[in-house]
Amino acid sequence: MDQQELAAFLTLAEELHFRRTAERLHLTPGRVSQTIKKLERCIGAPLFERTSRSVRLTPLGEQLRTGVEPAHRRIREEVERATAAARGTTGTLDVGFVGATAGRVLLDVVDRLRCCHPGCEVRIREKQLGNLLWPLRSDEVDILLTQFPVREDDLTTGPVVIRESPALAVPAGHLLAQRASVTTEDLAGTTVLSVTGAPDYWVDHLIPPHTPSGRAVHRTETTTFQETLALVGAGRGVRPVGAASCQYYARPDVAYVPFTDAPPLEFGPVWRTSNENARVRAFASATRAFLDSRSGPVTF
């Protein structure tokens, strides 16, 4: 079955009328009839029952339609998507990132994007964890490489590109700094520094409101990560972080202790669903290609 036969068959199966099918395909009704007859000869049985007043699918025709229509639709959508991407990637893409690790990985993804789409200019901007999703909602950036989870109806999340083992940032002179590891139970009786403006589900994921034994965890908000570390160093609280912080944010007044029962910190791209365009899709493709080249996320 060639492309013309497939198009004629599926269109006639939808219209059940030779003239309307011919108009949609910019052919003559006679040409449509010839194409369908040729297809039926190849298959060896009628696909349509024809009378002077009606056209309807035979059981075999209905079976063929059910089998080929989803695949044909997917092929058409992919061709349309590729065409739009080829025509629409020229322009500027504003990409924000949160944290040093995300900035490092973002540069690798952008290099891959520019190789495939040289007409796409990328502007990279650092953002803070405070008001986590505001840069997207205010159109400051088209894509934000930020910490997960993000569960918002108007936002689309891409794949996880960074996964960090959890650690707890504590004052260097704190008793916990002498420990080989800590658990969520150790958060009771301490002040845990959170991020202002973050969704409740995000804060609860990082800092549970209670320990496993039911003891309350006291949380207080800070604005930026550097402010958080300054407060930790001054003995004002502790903060769950990723293992990469040990490398990128080493400080003499802060110790990083492995956090054994906390979830890993994961980062990935997020964008407004209503703002998705060819450049955003090209960035998402470059992200997947980056992950494929590494066989998975960057880990710490």
Disulfide bonds with the S-S distance in Angstrom:
none
